[in-house]
Amino acid sequence: MTWTMRGLVKQRNVVVIALLVAASLGLFAYVRSNRREPNLPAYQVQRAEFLDVLQFRGAVKALKSITIAAPPDVGMLQILKIAPDGSAVKKGDVVVEFDASKTKQDLDQYRSILKSDDAQIEQARAQGKLIDEEDATAVMKARYDVASASLDASKSEILSRIEGAEAHLKVTDAEQGVHQAEDKLKSDRAKTQATIDAYRSASGKAKFDEQRATHALESMVLKAPTDGAVTLVSVWHAGSEGPFKAGEQAWSGAPIAELPDASSLRIVAHVDETERGRIALSQTATFQLDAIADRQFTGKIERIGTIATTDFTAGWPFPRNFNLDLTIDRGDPRLRPGMTVQITVIVDRIPNAITIPAQASFLKSGRTVAYVWRGSNFEERTIQVERRSRDRVLISTGLLPGDRVALKDPTVTP
């Protein structure tokens, strides 16, 4: 009997233990089912400082620079050598060298023309001198004939009336001959002078062309006027925009390169009317240059445009923006004009704020909502967004620290 009672007690304990184990397993399964991880990327809401920032694009620009351009009035020139973009040069180093073969040919031609014109001037002078001497002799002979005829006419008192009349006619003819000889002398002298003047004019033009070609020949090699870093100028040529390369042709006066003054480097940008109203002079900004990814620069707003201008660098329709200039606190030898910049300006700081990533807020039927994880699924909840900044939003109502919100819309079937 005792043995039977003990068996019943033992059997009852086993049943109780089994029931307790089953209950524990059920409770564990229930708790686990209600605390499983979300099936979508989620963010846990927490309090942190909210940075209200503005971001816009800009570019590095030199307020002062020396332009190195192709020589003027020489036509098209072929580039033989050109310094690489960004290369450091010393004063006197060669930046650009052009093909001078055509300029040398032109110079030889102008010198030949000049020599020919000078020879023609001397020839005209010599020929004019001969003509002048012949004309002067003719004038002297005509004057002699006048004197001889006058002497004969003075004998009219002892000659017959007819002979006297003939003598006076000879005087008249002789005087007319003097006038004709003097007129010819004057005319030939004027003609000789006109010929010489014409040759002198041609010689002067040839001399000018020779001097210009000589100067152009000296300009076939462009050297750095000062120390600096070469910045090749981007211009429209050969059907596209970009800097010149060796082997390409440049027109007279075409800008080839610049030597910017490093102390005058600035960041220039454009902001719209809304952004302009939120920034101020001397406000701190940070710069991230696409070409210098290993360093972040800082600076301040130096100038804010007061008149809106059309920004042709933006897409159509062209907006009217305000120009913005920013200084750079510390330079870098890698800085070059034309580099693109991401500019960030912190306009306000709000401590102990509830913020979530921008991709965690969704627009549904005119309401802004977030999807909060409630144990086993995401629950839609209306939220009030107070501010937006970059990739963050400031929440005034609807979320609490510790909430987990979906970073993707759970109602959208992937």
C-alpha positions in Angstrom: 0.0 0.0 0.0 2.8 2.4 0.9 4.5 1.5 -2.3 1.3 2.3 -4.3 1.0 5.7 -2.6 4.5 6.6 -3.3 4.0 5.7 -7.0 1.0 7.9 -7.2 2.8 10.9 -5.7 5.8 10.4 -8.0 3.5 10.2 -11.0 1.7 13.3 -10.0 5.0 15.2 -9.6 6.1 14.2 -13.1 2.8 15.5 -14.5 3.2 18.8 -12.7 6.7 19.2 -13.9 5.6 18.4 -17.5 2.9 21.0 -17.3 5.3 23.6 -15.9 7.8 22.9 -18.7 5.1 23.1 -21.3 3.8 26.4 -19.9 7.4 27.7 -19.8 7.9 26.8 -23.4 4.6 28.3 -24.4 5.5 31.5 -22.5 8.9 31.6 -24.1 7.5 31.1 -27.6 4.9 33.8 -26.9 7.5 36.3 -25.7 9.8 35.4 -28.5 7.1 35.9 -31.1 6.3 39.3 -29.6 10.0 40.4 -29.5 11.3 39.2 -32.8 13.5 41.4 -34.9 12.0 43.6 -37.6 12.1 42.1 -41.1 13.1 45.6 -42.6 16.0 48.0 -41.8 15.0 50.0 -38.7 16.3 53.0 -36.7 16.0 53.4 -32.9 14.8 56.8 -32.0 17.0 58.7 -29.5 17.6 62.2 -28.4 20.5 64.0 -29.9 21.6 67.5 -31.2 19.8 68.4 -34.3 21.9 70.4 -36.8 19.9 72.7 -39.1 22.3 72.9 -42.1 22.3 74.3 -45.6 24.2 72.6 -48.4 25.0 73.8 -51.9 27.6 73.4 -54.5 30.3 75.9 -55.4 33.7 76.2 -57.0 37.2 77.5 -56.2 38.0 80.8 -58.0 41.1 83.0 -57.9 40.3 86.7 -57.6 43.7 87.5 -59.0 45.6 85.6 -61.6 48.0 86.1 -64.6 46.6 84.9 -67.9 49.1 83.3 -70.4 47.6 83.7 -73.9 48.7 83.0 -77.5 50.4 86.0 -79.2 48.0 88.3 -81.1 47.8 88.9 -84.8 49.6 85.7 -85.9 46.7 83.5 -87.0 46.3 79.9 -86.0 49.2 78.4 -84.0 50.0 74.7 -83.3 50.9 73.9 -79.7 54.1 71.8 -79.5 54.5 71.6 -75.7 52.3 72.7 -72.8 52.8 72.4 -69.0 50.5 69.9 -67.3 47.5 71.2 -65.4 48.4 71.8 -61.8 52.2 71.6 -62.3 54.4 74.0 -60.3 56.6 76.4 -62.2 59.2 78.9 -61.4 59.6 82.3 -62.9 61.0 81.9 -66.4 59.9 78.3 -66.9 58.3 77.4 -70.2 54.6 77.0 -70.0 53.6 76.8 -73.7 55.7 76.4 -76.9 54.2 76.9 -80.3 55.3 75.7 -83.8 57.4 78.7 -85.1 58.0 77.3 -88.6 55.3 79.4 -90.4 56.3 82.5 -88.4 59.9 82.1 -89.5 58.8 81.8 -93.1 56.7 84.9 -92.8 59.6 86.8 -91.2 61.9 85.8 -94.1 59.3 86.9 -96.6 58.8 90.3 -94.9 62.6 90.8 -94.8 62.9 90.0 -98.5 60.0 92.5 -99.3 61.7 95.1 -97.1 65.0 94.6 -98.9 63.3 94.9 -102.3 61.4 98.0 -101.3 64.6 99.7 -100.0 66.4 98.8 -103.3 63.5 100.3 -105.3 63.8 103.5 -103.3 67.4 103.8 -104.1 66.8 103.1 -107.7 64.0 105.7 -107.9 66.3 108.2 -106.3 69.1 107.5 -108.8 66.8 107.6 -111.7 65.2 110.8 -110.5 68.6 112.4 -110.1 69.4 111.6 -113.7 66.1 113.0 -114.9 66.6 116.1 -112.7 70.0 116.7 -114.2 68.6 116.4 -117.7 65.8 118.7 -117.0 68.1 121.2 -115.3 70.3 121.2 -118.4 67.3 121.7 -120.6 66.3 124.7 -118.5 69.8 126.2 -118.7 69.8 125.7 -122.5 66.4 127.3 -122.8 67.6 130.3 -120.8 70.6 130.5 -123.0 68.4 130.5 -126.1 66.4 133.4 -124.5 69.6 135.4 -123.9 70.8 134.7 -127.5 67.5 135.6 -129.0 67.3 138.8 -126.9 70.8 139.8 -128.1 69.7 139.4 -131.7 66.5 141.4 -131.0 68.6 144.2 -129.6 70.0 144.8 -133.1 66.5 145.7 -134.5 67.5 149.3 -135.0 70.1 148.3 -137.6 68.0 145.5 -139.1 65.1 145.7 -141.4 61.6 145.8 -139.9 61.0 142.1 -140.9 64.2 140.9 -139.5 63.5 142.7 -136.3 60.0 141.2 -136.0 61.5 137.7 -136.5 64.1 138.4 -133.8 61.4 139.3 -131.3 59.4 136.2 -132.2 62.5 134.1 -131.5 62.7 135.7 -128.1 59.1 134.8 -127.3 59.7 131.2 -128.5 62.8 131.0 -126.4 61.0 132.3 -123.3 58.2 129.7 -123.9 60.8 127.0 -124.1 62.2 128.1 -120.7 58.7 127.9 -119.1 58.2 124.4 -120.6 61.6 123.2 -119.4 61.0 124.6 -115.9 57.5 122.9 -115.8 59.0 119.6 -116.9 61.7 119.9 -114.2 59.0 120.6 -111.6 56.8 117.7 -112.9 59.6 115.2 -113.0 60.7 116.1 -109.5 57.2 115.6 -108.2 56.8 112.3 -110.0 60.2 111.1 -108.6 59.1 112.1 -105.1 55.7 110.4 -105.5 57.5 107.2 -106.6 59.9 107.4 -103.7 57.0 108.0 -101.3 55.1 105.0 -102.6 58.2 102.8 -102.2 58.7 104.3 -98.7 55.1 103.4 -97.8 55.6 99.8 -99.0 58.9 99.7 -97.1 57.3 101.0 -94.0 54.6 98.3 -94.1 57.2 95.7 -94.8 59.2 97.0 -91.8 56.1 96.9 -89.6 55.4 93.3 -90.7 59.0 92.3 -90.1 58.9 93.8 -86.5 55.6 92.1 -85.9 56.8 88.8 -87.1 60.0 89.2 -85.0 57.9 89.9 -81.9 55.7 86.9 -82.8 58.7 84.7 -83.2 59.9 85.8 -79.8 56.4 84.9 -78.4 56.4 81.4 -79.7 57.7 80.4 -76.3 55.5 81.6 -73.4 57.3 81.6 -70.0 56.0 81.9 -66.5 56.2 85.6 -65.4 56.2 84.5 -61.7 56.3 81.4 -59.5 53.0 79.5 -59.2 50.9 76.5 -60.2 49.6 76.2 -63.8 45.9 76.2 -64.3 44.9 75.3 -67.9 42.0 77.4 -69.1 38.9 75.5 -70.4 37.6 77.0 -73.6 35.4 75.8 -76.4 37.5 74.5 -79.3 37.6 71.5 -81.7 33.9 70.9 -81.0 34.0 70.6 -77.3 35.0 72.5 -74.1 38.3 71.8 -72.4 41.9 72.9 -72.0 44.3 72.9 -75.0 46.5 70.0 -75.5 49.8 69.5 -77.3 49.2 69.0 -81.0 46.1 71.2 -81.1 45.7 74.6 -82.7 45.0 77.8 -80.9 43.9 81.1 -82.4 45.6 84.5 -81.9 45.1 85.8 -78.3 43.5 82.5 -77.1 43.8 82.1 -73.3 45.9 79.0 -72.7 46.7 79.0 -68.9 46.5 81.0 -65.8 48.9 81.5 -62.8 46.5 82.2 -59.9 47.5 84.1 -56.9 47.1 81.5 -54.1 46.3 84.3 -51.5 43.3 85.3 -53.6 41.6 81.9 -53.8 37.9 82.0 -52.8 34.9 79.7 -52.9 32.1 81.1 -55.1 28.5 79.7 -55.0 24.9 80.7 -55.8 22.0 80.5 -53.3 18.3 81.1 -53.8 16.3 83.7 -52.0 15.2 81.3 -49.2 18.7 80.2 -48.5 20.1 83.7 -48.6 17.7 84.8 -45.8 19.1 82.1 -43.5 22.8 82.9 -43.8 24.9 85.9 -42.6 28.3 87.4 -43.1 31.2 85.8 -41.1 29.2 82.6 -40.6 31.3 79.5 -40.4 31.2 77.0 -43.3 32.9 73.7 -44.1 34.0 72.7 -47.6 34.5 69.2 -49.0 36.3 69.3 -52.3 35.7 66.5 -54.8 39.4 66.5 -55.8 40.8 66.6 -52.3 38.7 63.9 -50.5 41.2 63.4 -47.6 40.7 66.8 -46.1 37.8 69.0 -45.0 38.3 72.8 -45.2 36.8 75.5 -43.1 36.1 79.1 -43.9 33.6 82.0 -43.5 31.1 83.8 -45.6 32.8 86.9 -46.9 30.2 88.4 -49.2 26.5 87.9 -50.0 25.1 89.4 -53.2 22.4 92.0 -52.8 20.9 91.7 -56.3 19.7 88.4 -57.8 21.4 87.4 -61.1 20.5 84.8 -63.6 22.4 81.6 -63.0 23.2 80.2 -66.5 25.1 77.2 -65.0 21.8 75.7 -63.8 19.3 73.9 -65.9 16.4 75.5 -67.8 14.5 77.5 -66.8 17.5 79.5 -65.5 17.0 80.5 -61.9 17.8 83.9 -60.4 20.2 83.4 -57.5 22.4 85.4 -55.3 26.2 85.3 -55.5 28.1 84.1 -52.5 31.9 84.4 -51.7 33.5 82.5 -48.9 37.1 82.6 -47.6 39.3 79.6 -46.9 40.9 79.5 -43.4 43.9 77.4 -44.4 45.3 76.9 -47.9 46.5 73.8 -49.5 49.0 73.5 -52.4 46.6 71.1 -54.1 43.9 73.8 -54.4 43.2 74.8 -58.0 40.7 77.2 -59.5 37.7 75.4 -61.0 37.6 72.6 -58.4 34.0 71.8 -57.3 33.1 72.1 -53.7 30.3 70.8 -51.4 29.5 73.7 -49.0 27.9 73.1 -45.6 26.7 75.9 -43.4 25.2 75.2 -39.9 22.4 77.8 -39.4 21.1 76.4 -36.1 21.7 73.8 -33.4 18.9 72.3 -31.3 20.1 70.1 -28.3 18.3 67.1 -26.9 16.0 66.8 -29.9 14.2 63.8 -31.3 15.4 63.2 -34.8 15.1 60.4 -37.3 16.6 59.8 -40.8 14.7 61.5 -43.6 14.0 58.1 -45.2 12.1 57.0 -42.1 9.3 59.5 -42.8 6.6 58.9 -45.4 3.8 60.9 -46.9 0.5 59.1 -46.8 -2.8 60.8 -47.8 -1.5 64.2 -47.0 -0.1 63.1 -43.6 3.5 62.5 -42.6 3.8 59.1 -40.9 6.4 56.7 -39.5 6.2 53.0 -39.1 6.9 51.9 -35.5 7.8 48.3 -34.6 5.3 46.9 -32.2 6.6 43.4 -31.3 5.7 41.5 -34.5 4.8 44.1 -37.1 5.2 47.8 -38.0 2.4 50.1 -36.9 1.6 53.3 -38.8 1.9 56.4 -36.7 1.3 60.1 -37.6 4.2 62.3 -36.8 4.8 66.1 -36.8 7.9 67.2 -38.6 9.2 70.5 -37.3 12.3 70.9 -39.5 14.2 69.2 -42.2 17.9 69.4 -42.7 20.0 67.4 -45.1 19.2 63.7 -44.4 17.6 64.3 -40.9 14.2 65.5 -39.8 13.3 67.0 -36.4 10.1 65.4 -34.8 8.0 67.5 -32.5 5.2 64.9 -31.8 4.5 61.3 -32.6 7.7 59.5 -31.5 9.5 58.8 -28.3 13.1 57.7 -27.5 13.4 54.0 -27.9 10.9 53.6 -30.7 12.2 51.7 -33.7 11.1 53.1 -37.0 11.3 51.4 -40.4 13.7 52.9 -43.0 11.6 51.4 -45.8 7.9 51.5 -46.4 6.6 48.2 -45.1 3.3 48.6 -47.0 5.1 48.5 -50.3 5.6 45.0 -51.7 9.3 44.6 -52.8 
